[in-house]
Amino acid sequence: MRHPTEEPLTGRDRAILRAVAAGTAELTGGTEPDLLLDGRYCCDQAAAHRLARAGLIAPSAVCLVGQRVAAVVTAAGRRALRTPGTAAA
């Protein structure tokens, strides 16, 4: 299996990144953080986990397991959004 940062972004990945960039997303604390968009759990947690592992989205602050904090698009995530059709790195 390839490392998450080597995988090209899917259309859904890009949509999730745009939604997080809009500022209404949250992540739960934990090793596999769950993503909430506008207060509702994202329907594709596997994609959310992949984006978090790849370092494209992150919690805005350190949090406890299960605690919800604002989610942000990282610098790597912003670069990936600006470069269509490329790998997430």
N, C-alpha and C positions, 0 to 999 in steps of 0.2 A: 504494500500500500504506500502511496506517495504521501509526503508530508503535506498538511493542510495548506501551507503557503505556496505549494507548487501546483495546486489545483486551480484551473481557470474558474472565474466567478460565473455562476449561472444567473439567469434573469431574476430568479427569486432571491439569490444572494444580494444582487444589486438593489432590489426592491427593499429588502430588509435594511441594508445599509442606509438607503435614502430615508426610510422611516425612522431609524435611530437618529440620523442627522437632523431630522425635523424637531427633535427635542422632547418628544413625549414618550420615550422608551425607558424601561427600567430593567435591571438585571437582578436576579436573586443571588445571594452569596452562596458559594459552594464550588466544588471542583468542576462541575458541569453546570454553569449558571443558566437558569431559565430566563427567557426574554419575554417581557410584557410590552405590548404596544397599545397606547391609549388605555391602559389599565386591564387589558385582556391578554391572556397568554397567546403567544405567537403559535400559529397552527403548524409550523415546521421547526420544532425544537432541535431536530438534528442539524438543520442549517444554522440555527443560532449557535449551537455548540461548536460547530465547525468554524464559524466566523470568530468566535471567542478564542478557540484554540489557535487559530491563525494570527491572532493579535489584531484583528480588524475592528472589533468592538470590545469595549471594556467597561467595567463599573467606574463611575466617576470618583469613588472613594472606597477605602477599605471597609468591608462590611462582614457581619457575622453570617454563618450559614443560615439560609432561609430569609435573611433580611433583604428588603428591596431598596435599591439605590438607583439613581439616574444612570442610564447607559449613554456612552459616548462613542463616536466613531474615532478611532485612533488616526494618527498621521498616516500609517500604512493603509488604513481603510480609505482615507480621503484620496491617497494616491491611486489606489485600486479603482475607485469610482471614476477618477478622471481619465483612466486608461482603459477604454472599452476593448473587450476581447483578449485581455492579457491575463496572466496568472495573478494570483492574489499577492504575490511578493512585491 
